[in-house]
Amino acid sequence: MVFFNKKDKLQIIAFQSYGTDTHIYARGRALEDEQIGLAEKGILKLIINTWKRFGTDEVRNTGLTLKLPDGRTVTGTTDNDGYYLLEEPSANLEALTNEEGWLPYEISYNDASLKREILHQNRFPGEVLIPSKKAAYGVISDIDDTIIHTGVASFLKWRAVFNTFFKNAGSRSPLKGAANFYHLLHRGKTGKGVNPIFYVSHSPWNLYRYLEFFLKENNFPKGPILLRSFSTIFQRKKESEKPQKQKEIINILKTYPQLPFILIGDSGEHDADIYIEIAQAHPDRILAIYLRSVTHRKKMTRIRGLFEEYRTTPVLLVENSEKAIEHARENGFI
């Protein structure tokens, strides 16, 4: 049973996720609605919004019901951090999707102890991407310093912290030409394709709506956004444990075993190491790796060294989107 004050309003944030024709895989989080203004400006408001994003009040261990357009339902429960993962085999889901492959659903609280006054509403929209069988390939892309100027390579990551916490999503700058490149990949060689785009980042789920707003405002193709729990960021991983980003990419490859992929990242952090390991494990699945160069001499020297003897998959270190577009065109991707 969950207890809240009457003044509190609850919400369910449905993350854009992915599935198949025979399996739904819906993710999201149940929280109190803090009324965060994504387009608000001013240092004080931005600080308050940042506090709200990370000082969340979760709706823990509470029942939810997901309803598909044809009336079928899936039930589940939020975990101790308010997250839900509703995963269930289900036939003929592709028939319920739109022309881009998106399957809409509604999700609601089914806990009778929740008073109507604190719900305000109890129908929240969500979407799951079911890639078309006509897709020629998929794209898996990092976000920070790959499509958005972040500064993760800056000293002590101070620039990344400032950009994330003290700039609203609407004022953040996309890397020049990135949106156009992703649309070309989405449409493929024929210009009429529906190749799926997956956005994977080490950022916490607390920034989901922030990043979703940025992608939409800057006209990037819509795609599942896959982040990680804030609580895991400070946990020490076992030496043999893979980064969460790598786990997400491997799960995508397993979900669509017949689909090859293009991997896009940057040279600032560990994208190169992760992508090389994935390509070596799945040499027939990775068509190309694009890595945006960062203005950090030591990091770039290390990255170039990684690829000196690497021949498994075509790799391109690019300064701008034009070079990536040229390479993609030469290789028949667009």
C-alpha positions in Angstrom: 0.0 0.0 0.0 1.2 3.5 -0.8 0.6 6.6 1.2 0.7 10.2 -0.1 -0.6 13.6 0.8 -3.7 14.7 -1.0 -1.9 17.6 -2.5 0.6 15.2 -4.3 -0.1 14.3 -7.9 1.2 11.1 -9.4 2.5 10.4 -12.8 3.9 7.5 -14.9 6.8 8.4 -17.2 6.7 5.8 -20.0 10.2 5.5 -21.6 10.3 4.9 -25.3 11.3 1.2 -25.5 11.4 -1.6 -28.0 10.0 -5.0 -28.7 9.2 -7.5 -31.4 6.1 -8.8 -33.2 5.8 -11.5 -30.5 7.2 -9.8 -27.3 6.3 -6.5 -25.6 9.0 -4.8 -23.5 7.7 -1.7 -21.8 9.8 0.4 -19.4 9.1 3.5 -17.3 8.9 5.0 -13.9 6.1 5.9 -11.4 6.8 9.2 -9.6 5.2 12.2 -8.0 4.7 14.9 -10.6 7.2 17.7 -9.8 6.0 19.9 -12.7 9.4 20.3 -14.2 9.4 23.0 -17.0 11.7 21.7 -19.7 11.9 25.0 -21.5 12.4 27.2 -18.4 15.3 29.5 -18.3 17.2 31.3 -15.5 19.8 29.9 -13.1 17.5 29.6 -10.1 14.8 27.8 -12.1 17.4 25.4 -13.6 18.9 24.6 -10.2 15.4 23.9 -8.8 14.6 21.7 -11.8 17.8 19.8 -11.4 17.0 19.2 -7.7 13.5 17.9 -8.7 15.0 15.5 -11.3 17.3 13.9 -8.8 15.3 14.3 -5.6 12.5 12.1 -6.9 9.7 10.7 -4.8 9.1 7.2 -6.3 5.8 5.3 -6.2 7.3 2.0 -5.0 6.0 -1.6 -5.2 2.7 -0.5 -6.8 0.5 -2.3 -9.3 0.2 -1.1 -12.9 -1.8 -2.1 -15.9 -0.7 -1.7 -19.5 -3.4 -1.6 -22.2 -2.8 -2.2 -25.9 -4.9 -0.7 -28.6 -6.8 -4.0 -29.2 -7.8 -4.2 -25.5 -5.2 -6.7 -24.4 -3.6 -6.0 -21.0 -0.3 -6.7 -19.2 0.0 -6.2 -15.5 3.1 -5.7 -13.3 4.5 -3.9 -10.3 7.0 -1.1 -9.8 10.2 -1.9 -8.0 11.7 -0.2 -4.9 12.9 2.7 -7.0 9.6 3.2 -8.9 10.7 1.6 -12.1 8.6 -0.8 -14.1 9.5 -3.4 -16.7 6.4 -5.1 -18.2 7.7 -7.9 -20.4 5.4 -10.5 -21.8 5.1 -12.7 -25.0 2.2 -11.5 -27.1 1.3 -12.4 -30.7 0.9 -10.1 -33.7 2.0 -6.9 -32.2 3.3 -5.5 -35.4 -0.3 -5.2 -36.7 -0.9 -2.6 -34.0 2.0 -0.3 -35.0 2.0 2.8 -37.2 4.0 3.3 -40.4 7.2 4.0 -38.4 6.8 0.8 -36.3 5.6 2.5 -33.0 3.1 0.6 -30.9 1.1 2.9 -28.6 -0.2 1.8 -25.2 -1.8 3.3 -22.1 -0.5 2.6 -18.6 -2.3 3.2 -15.4 -2.2 2.5 -11.6 -4.3 -0.4 -10.5 -3.7 0.0 -6.8 -7.1 0.5 -5.1 -5.5 2.3 -2.2 -4.5 5.3 -4.4 -7.1 8.0 -3.9 -8.6 9.7 -7.0 -7.6 13.1 -5.7 -3.8 12.4 -5.9 -4.0 10.7 -9.3 -5.5 13.7 -11.1 -5.5 11.4 -14.1 -4.9 7.7 -14.4 -4.1 7.2 -18.1 -0.6 7.8 -19.3 0.6 7.3 -22.9 3.6 5.1 -23.8 5.2 3.7 -27.0 7.2 0.6 -27.9 9.2 0.4 -31.2 8.8 -2.8 -33.2 11.2 -2.4 -36.2 9.7 -3.1 -39.6 10.8 -6.4 -41.3 11.7 -4.1 -44.2 14.5 -2.4 -42.2 17.9 -2.9 -43.8 19.9 -2.2 -40.6 19.6 -0.5 -37.3 21.6 2.4 -35.7 22.8 2.4 -32.1 24.1 5.8 -31.0 25.6 7.4 -28.0 24.3 10.8 -27.0 26.9 12.8 -25.0 29.4 14.5 -27.4 28.0 12.3 -30.2 24.9 14.3 -31.0 24.9 16.9 -28.2 27.8 19.1 -27.0 28.4 17.9 -23.5 32.1 18.1 -22.6 32.6 14.7 -21.0 36.3 14.9 -22.0 36.8 18.2 -20.1 38.9 18.5 -16.9 37.0 16.7 -14.1 34.0 16.7 -16.5 33.1 20.3 -15.2 31.8 21.3 -18.6 29.5 18.2 -18.8 28.2 19.0 -15.3 27.6 22.7 -16.2 25.9 21.8 -19.5 23.6 19.2 -18.0 22.6 21.0 -14.8 22.7 24.7 -15.7 21.3 24.7 -19.3 17.8 23.7 -20.3 17.4 21.1 -23.0 16.1 23.7 -25.5 19.3 25.8 -25.3 21.7 22.8 -25.7 23.5 22.7 -29.0 23.4 19.6 -31.3 26.6 18.7 -33.2 26.3 20.3 -36.6 24.7 18.1 -39.2 24.0 15.2 -36.8 20.2 15.3 -37.1 20.5 15.3 -40.9 22.9 12.3 -40.8 20.6 10.3 -38.6 17.6 11.0 -40.8 19.6 9.8 -43.8 20.4 6.6 -42.0 16.8 6.2 -40.8 15.6 6.4 -44.4 18.4 4.3 -45.8 19.6 3.8 -49.4 16.1 4.1 -50.9 15.2 7.3 -49.0 12.0 5.5 -47.9 13.3 3.1 -45.3 12.4 2.9 -41.6 15.7 1.8 -40.1 15.4 1.9 -36.3 17.5 4.3 -34.3 18.4 3.5 -30.7 19.9 6.1 -28.3 22.1 4.6 -25.6 23.8 6.6 -22.8 25.5 6.4 -19.5 23.3 9.2 -18.3 20.8 8.3 -15.5 17.0 7.8 -16.2 16.4 11.1 -14.2 17.5 12.9 -17.4 15.1 10.9 -19.7 12.6 13.7 -20.3 15.4 16.2 -20.7 17.0 14.2 -23.4 13.7 13.3 -25.1 12.9 17.0 -25.3 16.3 17.8 -26.8 16.0 15.1 -29.5 12.5 16.3 -30.4 13.4 20.0 -30.4 16.4 19.4 -32.7 14.6 17.1 -35.1 16.4 13.8 -34.5 14.5 10.7 -35.6 12.5 9.2 -32.7 13.9 6.1 -31.2 14.1 4.2 -27.9 16.2 6.1 -25.3 18.1 3.7 -23.0 19.8 5.1 -19.9 20.7 3.6 -16.5 19.6 3.9 -12.9 21.1 6.8 -10.9 21.7 4.4 -8.0 24.1 2.3 -10.0 26.4 5.2 -11.0 28.3 5.2 -7.7 28.4 1.4 -7.3 31.7 -0.3 -7.9 31.4 -2.9 -10.6 33.1 -6.2 -10.6 36.2 -6.3 -12.9 34.4 -8.8 -15.2 31.1 -6.8 -15.3 30.2 -5.0 -18.5 29.2 -1.3 -18.5 25.4 -0.8 -18.6 25.7 0.8 -22.1 27.3 -2.4 -23.4 24.7 -4.6 -21.8 21.9 -2.6 -23.5 23.6 -2.9 -26.9 24.1 -6.6 -26.6 20.4 -6.9 -25.6 19.4 -5.1 -28.8 21.5 -7.4 -30.9 19.9 -10.4 -29.2 16.4 -9.0 -29.7 16.9 -8.6 -33.5 19.2 -11.4 -34.5 18.6 -10.9 -38.2 19.4 -7.2 -38.2 22.9 -5.7 -38.7 23.8 -2.4 -37.0 25.8 0.7 -37.4 27.4 2.0 -34.1 28.0 5.7 -33.5 29.8 7.2 -30.6 32.7 9.6 -29.7 36.3 9.4 -28.8 36.0 11.0 -25.4 35.1 8.1 -23.1 34.9 4.4 -23.6 32.7 4.0 -26.8 35.7 2.8 -28.8 36.5 0.0 -26.3 32.9 -1.1 -26.0 32.3 -1.0 -29.8 35.4 -2.9 -30.6 34.5 -5.7 -28.2 31.0 -5.9 -29.5 32.2 -5.9 -33.2 34.8 -8.7 -32.4 32.1 -10.8 -30.8 29.6 -10.1 -33.6 31.7 -9.5 -36.7 28.9 -10.3 -39.1 26.4 -7.9 -37.3 28.3 -4.6 -37.2 28.4 -2.8 -40.6 30.5 0.2 -39.5 31.6 2.2 -36.4 31.6 6.0 -36.5 33.4 7.9 -33.8 33.4 11.7 -33.5 36.8 13.1 -32.6 37.1 15.2 -29.5 39.5 18.0 -28.8 41.6 16.1 -26.3 45.1 15.1 -27.6 45.8 12.3 -25.1 42.4 10.7 -25.6 42.7 10.9 -29.4 46.2 9.4 -29.3 44.8 6.4 -27.3 41.8 5.9 -29.7 44.0 6.0 -32.8 46.3 3.4 -31.2 43.3 1.1 -30.6 42.5 1.0 -34.3 46.0 0.8 -35.8 45.8 -3.0 -36.1 42.0 -3.3 -36.0 40.4 -4.8 -39.2 37.2 -6.5 -38.0 34.8 -3.6 -38.9 35.2 -0.4 -41.0 35.9 2.4 -38.5 35.8 6.1 -39.2 37.1 8.8 -36.9 35.2 11.9 -38.1 35.6 15.6 -37.4 32.1 16.4 -38.8 28.9 14.9 -40.1 29.8 15.6 -43.7 32.6 13.0 -43.6 30.3 10.4 -42.0 27.7 11.1 -44.7 30.2 10.7 -47.4 31.4 7.4 -46.0 27.9 6.1 -45.5 27.0 7.0 -49.1 30.1 5.3 -50.5 29.2 2.1 -48.5 25.6 2.1 -49.7 24.0 2.8 -46.3 22.3 5.9 -47.6 
